[in-house]
């Protein structure tokens, strides 16, 4: 598969991943299908009580399904995808915001994510963001 087609696959998968936050009708089953069975999500800067690592498609689906309802009006914009020398690894930079239900505060974040593909599914996703902004809004 050429690079342009691969970038299109990554964009499509990632936008479907973000849809779990923005589309309450998205089922756990359709979300799970974005990932390989042994997928891993990493959040190196996650403060407690948030997970730094979630392993396996089912665990990822459950984790994200518990995160998405903690805020409303999720919005993601300015997505920029970059290829790497490895044809299975891509980066995405984007901005996100939401209204946190428990605190009533506005959450704003800048993200950088590394997406690794395997057989046109996400096999690994590592997301970097500012933990202080999470704590300010959610705690």
MARVOZA-101984 format. One record per residue: y, z negated, x negated of N, C-alpha, C, O, CB in turn. Coordinates in pm, whole numbers, padded with zeros to 5 digits, always signed. Glycine has a CB too. Example, Ala and Ser with C-alpha at 12.3 -4.5 7.8 and 13.67 -1.06 7.14 Angstrom:
-00569-00780-01319-00450-00780-01230-00330-00780-01320-00332-00846-01424-00447-00905-01131 -00225-00708-01285-00106-00714-01367+00003-00787-01290+00114-00804-01341-00060-00572-01408 
END
This chain:
-00118+00000-00086+00000+00000+00000+00123+00000-00090+00131-00077-00186+00000-00123+00097 +00220+00087-00059+00339+00091-00143+00430-00028-00115+00413-00098-00015+00416+00223-00121 +00525-00050-00204+00610-00169-00200+00692-00177-00071+00705-00286-00014+00703-00171-00319 +00747-00066-00024+00827-00069+00099+00744-00113+00219+00791-00189+00303+00888+00068+00126 +00620-00065+00226+00533-00107+00337+00498-00254+00325+00490-00326+00425+00405-00022+00339 +00478-00300+00201+00444-00440+00177+00561-00531+00217+00541-00636+00276+00406-00463+00029 +00683-00490+00184+00801-00568+00223+00813-00572+00375+00849-00675+00432+00930-00507+00160 +00782-00460+00441+00784-00460+00588+00683-00558+00645+00711-00626+00744+00756-00319+00641 +00565-00567+00583+00463-00663+00627+00515-00805+00611+00501-00887+00702+00331-00643+00546 +00575-00834+00496+00628-00969+00470+00738-01003+00570+00738-01112+00626+00682-00979+00326 +00830-00911+00593+00939-00935+00688+00882-00965+00827+00926-01060+00893+01034-00814+00694 +00787-00886+00870+00728-00905+01002+00658-01040+01012+00678-01113+01109+00629-00792+01031 +00576-01074+00913+00506-01203+00914+00605-01319+00915+00588-01416+00990+00413-01214+00794 +00707-01310+00830+00800-01421+00818+00884-01437+00944+00910-01549+00986+00890-01401+00696 +00925-01327+01003+01002-01337+01127+00917-01395+01239+00968-01466+01326+01058-01200+01167 +00788-01365+01240+00698-01426+01337+00681-01575+01308+00671-01655+01401+00561-01356+01336 +00678-01613+01180+00674-01754+01143+00797-01826+01200+00784-01933+01259+00667-01771+00987 +00915-01768+01182+01037-01830+01233+01040-01832+01385+01105-01918+01444+01158-01758+01179 +00971-01739+01448+00967-01735+01594+00903-01861+01651+00931-01898+01765+00892-01613+01642 +00818-01927+01574+00757-02053+01621+00866-02157+01649+00848-02245+01733+00656-02107+01516 +00979-02146+01579+01090-02237+01599+01180-02193+01714+01239-02276+01783+01172-02249+01471 +01192-02063+01734+01290-02010+01829+01232-01966+01962+01306-01947+02059+01361-01895+01767 +01100-01950+01970+01037-01901+02092+00937-02004+02144+00825-02012+02093+00967-01766+02067 +00976-02084+02245+00885-02188+02295+00757-02133+02357+00662-02207+02378+00957-02272+02397 +00754-02005+02386+00636-01942+02446+00532-01902+02341+00420-01866+02377+00677-01820+02526 +00567-01907+02213+00472-01868+02109+00358-01970+02104+00382-02090+02092+00542-01857+01971 +00238-01922+02114+00122-02011+02117+00082-02053+01975+00115-01987+01877+00004-01944+02187 +00010-02164+01968-00044-02208+01840-00139-02103+01784-00143-02080+01663-00117-02343+01856 -00215-02038+01870-00312-01938+01826-00244-01818+01763-00288-01769+01659-00399-01893+01944 -00135-01770+01824-00066-01655+01766+00004-01694+01636+00013-01612+01544+00037-01598+01866 +00053-01817+01627+00112-01863+01502+00005-01873+01393+00028-01829+01280+00181-02000+01522 -00107-01929+01425-00215-01946+01327-00259-01813+01268-00297-01808+01151-00333-02017+01391 -00256-01708+01347-00301-01576+01301-00215-01519+01188-00255-01421+01125-00303-01480+01416 -00099-01577+01162-00013-01530+01053-00067-01571+00917-00027-01515+00815+00128-01585+01071 -00159-01668+00914-00203-01731+00790-00351-01707+00763-00431-01687+00855-00176-01878+00795 -00386-01710+00635-00528-01709+00598-00585-01847+00632-00510-01943+00645-00547-01675+00446 -00715-01856+00646-00780-01982+00681-00747-02092+00580-00728-02207+00617-00931-01964+00691 -00740-02055+00452-00717-02153+00346-00571-02157+00299-00543-02200+00187-00806-02122+00228 -00480-02113+00382-00338-02109+00346-00285-02247+00308-00342-02350+00345-00255-02052+00461 -00176-02245+00234-00110-02369+00194+00040-02352+00212+00096-02247+00182-00145-02407+00047 +00105-02458+00263+00250-02463+00268+00294-02580+00182+00237-02690+00188+00304-02476+00416 +00397-02555+00101+00449-02658+00013+00599-02677+00037+00673-02581+00060+00423-02622-00135 +00640-02801+00032+00780-02839+00046+00812-02938-00066+00813-03059-00043+00810-02901+00189 +00837-02888-00186+00850-02976-00304+00957-03084-00292+00943-03190-00353+00880-02893-00423 +01064-03059-00216+01172-03156-00207+01167-03239-00079+01263-03309-00047+01305-03084-00215 +01059-03233-00007+01050-03306+00120+01055-03457+00099+00975-03512+00022+00921-03267+00194 +01148-03524+00167+01151-03670+00161+01051-03727+00262+01011-03658+00356+01294-03724+00188 +01012-03851+00242+00927-03917+00341+01005-03928+00471+01125-03956+00466+00879-04058+00292 +00946-03907+00584+00805-03899+00617+00751-03756+00622+00641-03734+00671+00780-03966+00748 +00826-03659+00573+00784-03519+00581+00681-03487+00474+00683-03544+00365+00906-03427+00566 +00591-03396+00505+00483-03357+00413+00535-03271+00299+00621-03185+00319+00372-03282+00489 +00483-03297+00181+00513-03211+00066+00416-03094+00059+00446-02991-00002+00508-03292-00063 +00299-03110+00120+00196-03007+00114+00110-03014+00240+00070-03122+00285+00108-03022-00014 +00084-02897+00296-00004-02887+00414-00106-02779+00382-00069-02666+00350+00078-02855+00547 -00233-02814+00392-00339-02722+00350-00426-02681+00469-00473-02765+00546-00426-02787+00241 -00445-02550+00482-00531-02495+00586-00453-02447+00707-00356-02509+00749-00631-02599+00630 -00496-02335+00761-00428-02272+00874-00413-02367+00992-00307-02373+01053-00504-02148+00918 -00517-02440+01026-00509-02530+01142-00411-02644+01117-00335-02681+01206-00648-02587+01174 -00413-02700+00996-00321-02810+00963-00176-02760+00962-00086-02830+01008-00356-02871+00825 -00154-02640+00911-00019-02581+00909+00030-02563+01053+00143-02598+01086-00018-02445+00833 -00055-02507+01136-00019-02483+01276+00017-02614+01346+00116-02620+01419-00133-02413+01350 -00062-02716+01324-00035-02846+01387+00095-02907+01333+00175-02958+01410-00153-02943+01362 +00114-02900+01203+00235-02956+01141+00361-02889+01197+00453-02958+01241+00230-02940+00988 +00364-02757+01194+00482-02685+01242+00501-02706+01392+00614-02715+01440+00470-02534+01211 +00392-02714+01467+00402-02739+01611+00463-02876+01641+00522-02896+01747+00263-02728+01676 +00449-02970+01549+00510-03101+01565+00656-03103+01518+00734-03185+01565+00431-03206+01488 +00692-03014+01426+00829-03009+01374+00922-02937+01472+01033-02984+01497+00832-02939+01238 +00877-02826+01527+00967-02741+01607+01032-02813+01726+01148-02785+01754+00891-02623+01657 +00964-02903+01797+01030-02965+01912+01127-03078+01877+01187-03137+01967+00926-03017+02006 +01143-03110+01750+01234-03218+01711+01380-03175+01718+01470-03259+01709+01201-03266+01572 +01403-03045+01733+01539-02992+01744+01538-02877+01844+01432-02823+01878+01594-02946+01605 +01655-02840+01888+01666-02728+01981+01770-02629+01928+01846-02658+01836+01703-02777+02124 +01771-02514+01989+01864-02408+01948+01850-02371+01801+01949-02349+01731+02007-02453+01975 +01726-02363+01753+01701-02318+01617+01761-02178+01600+01748-02093+01687+01549-02319+01584 +01824-02157+01487+01883-02027+01457+01864-01998+01309+01893-02081+01223+02035-02023+01496 +01814-01880+01280+01794-01837+01142+01867-01706+01120+01860-01615+01203+01643-01823+01108 +01938-01696+01008+02018-01576+00984+02025-01545+00834+01984-01624+00749+02160-01592+01042 +02080-01429+00807+02103-01382+00670+01976-01382+00586+01977-01425+00470+02208-01467+00603 +01868-01333+00643+01741-01324+00570+01750-01211+00466+01787-01098+00498+01622-01299+00668 +01717-01245+00343+01716-01150+00233+01582-01162+00161+01548-01269+00110+01836-01174+00134 +01508-01055+00157+01376-01054+00095+01383-00986-00041+01457-00889-00059+01273-00982+00186 +01305-01038-00137+01299-00981-00271+01154-00969-00315+01073-01059-00291+01378-01067-00372 +01122-00858-00378+00989-00837-00434+00984-00896-00574+01088-00924-00634+00952-00686-00437 +00864-00915-00624+00844-00963-00761+00753-00863-00834+00713-00762-00777+00781-01107-00763 +00722-00893-00958+00628-00809-01033+00488-00814-00976+00408-00722-00995+00626-00851-01179 +00457-00922-00905+00327-00936-00840+00338-00874-00701+00420-00919-00621+00283-01088-00832 +00259-00773-00669+00272-00705-00540+00236-00790-00419+00251-00746-00305+00187-00584-00539 +00188-00913-00442+00153-01003-00331+00251-01119-00316+00235-01203-00227+00013-01058-00352 +00354-01125-00401+00448-01238-00399+00590-01189-00373+00638-01095-00436+00442-01316-00533 +00656-01255-00277+00791-01218-00236+00874-01344-00219+00820-01454-00200+00789-01134-00104 +01005-01328-00227+01097-01439-00201+01184-01404-00081+01215-01288-00056+01184-01469-00325 +01221-01507-00008+01315-01492+00103+01421-01600+00090+01390-01717+00064+01242-01500+00241 +01545-01561+00108+01657-01654+00115+01712-01643+00257+01724-01532+00311+01769-01623+00006 +01745-01757+00317+01798-01752+00453+01868-01883+00487+01857-01982+00415+01687-01724+00554 +01940-01879+00597+02011-01996+00647+01952-02034+00782+01908-01948+00858+02164-01970+00658 +01952-02163+00811+01901-02210+00938+01985-02322+00994+02052-02395+00920+01757-02255+00924 +01981-02335+01126+02053-02444+01191+01981-02481+01320+01903-02403+01374+02201-02405+01219 +02010-02601+01368+01953-02649+01493+02028-02774+01535+02098-02837+01456+01800-02678+01478 +02011-02809+01662+02065-02934+01715+01950-03035+01720+01850-03012+01789+02131-02914+01857 +01963-03144+01648+01857-03243+01640+01858-03329+01767+01960-03387+01803+01872-03332+01513 +01745-03337+01831+01735-03406+01960+01753-03557+01945+01829-03617+02020+01600-03375+02025 +01685-03619+01849+01686-03766+01836+01822-03821+01795+01861-03929+01838+01583-03809+01736 +01895-03747+01711+02023-03799+01659+02145-03735+01723+02255-03790+01715+02029-03778+01510 +02127-03619+01785+02241-03546+01841+02324-03475+01735+02429-03418+01765+02329-03640+01917 +02276-03477+01611+02351-03415+01501+02313-03267+01485+02207-03222+01530+02325-03490+01370 +02401-03196+01421+02376-03055+01388+02310-03049+01250+02356-03112+01155+02510-02971+01390 +02203-02972+01241+02131-02951+01115+02166-02812+01065+02154-02714+01137+01977-02968+01133 +02208-02806+00939+02235-02679+00872+02166-02681+00738+02167-02782+00668+02389-02654+00856 +02105-02570+00701+02028-02566+00578+02033-02427+00516+02049-02327+00586+01883-02609+00603 +02017-02423+00384+01997-02299+00309+01858-02311+00249+01825-02410+00185+02109-02275+00197 +01776-02208+00270+01637-02210+00227+01610-02100+00125+01672-01993+00126+01544-02195+00347 +01516-02128+00037+01455-02025-00048+01304-02045-00034+01253-02156-00053+01503-02036-00200 +01235-01938-00002+01091-01947+00016+01017-01844-00068+01062-01731-00084+01056-01930+00162 +00903-01886-00121+00814-01794-00193+00693-01770-00103+00623-01864-00065+00770-01853-00333 +00669-01644-00070+00562-01606+00020+00456-01530-00059+00486-01432-00126+00615-01519+00138 +00333-01577-00051+00221-01508-00116+00130-01454-00007+00091-01525+00086+00143-01605-00214 +00095-01327-00021+00009-01261+00077-00133-01248+00025-00159-01244-00095+00064-01124+00111 -00224-01241+00120-00363-01208+00092-00414-01137+00216-00414-01193+00325-00451-01337+00057 -00456-01013+00199-00505-00932+00310-00405-00928+00427-00441-00942+00543-00640-00988+00359 -00277-00910+00391-00167-00897+00487-00148-01018+00578-00104-01004+00692-00189-00776+00571 -00182-01134+00527-00152-01262+00593-00087-01353+00489-00098-01328+00368-00281-01327+00654 -00022-01457+00535+00040-01552+00443-00070-01645+00391-00136-01714+00468+00154-01634+00513 -00087-01646+00259-00186-01736+00200-00119-01857+00136-00182-01961+00116-00270-01661+00095 +00010-01843+00103+00085-01956+00048+00233-01937+00080+00286-01826+00074+00063-01970-00106 +00296-02046+00114+00440-02044+00139+00498-02171+00079+00458-02282+00114+00473-02034+00292 +00592-02155-00012+00659-02268-00077+00807-02258-00041+00873-02158-00069+00637-02267-00235 +00859-02365+00021+00996-02361+00072+01082-02467+00002+01045-02584-00006+00998-02382+00224 +01196-02422-00047+01291-02509-00116+01416-02524-00031+01471-02426+00019+01327-02453-00257 +01462-02650-00015+01582-02679+00061+01637-02813+00016+01572-02887-00059+01554-02677+00212 +01758-02844+00064+01826-02967+00026+01777-03082+00114+01804-03083+00235+01980-02950+00038 +01705-03179+00056+01653-03289+00138+01762-03377+00197+01741-03438+00303+01560-03374+00055 +01877-03386+00133+01986-03470+00186+02033-03418+00321+02069-03497+00409+02104-03474+00086 +02032-03288+00339+02077-03231+00466+01977-03260+00578+02016-03276+00694+02097-03080+00453 +01850-03267+00543+01747-03304+00642+01769-03450+00685+01774-03482+00803+01601-03285+00582 +01781-03538+00585+01801-03680+00614+01928-03705+00693+01928-03786+00786+01804-03760+00485 +02037-03637+00657+02163-03654+00729+02150-03620+00876+02210-03686+00960+02271-03570+00665 +02074-03518+00908+02067-03472+01046+01955-03539+01127+01973-03570+01244+02047-03323+01047 +01838-03561+01064+01721-03605+01139+01700-03756+01140+01627-03807+01225+01600-03539+01084 +01760-03828+01047+01732-03971+01037+01852-04052+01082+01848-04175+01080+01694-04010+00893 
END
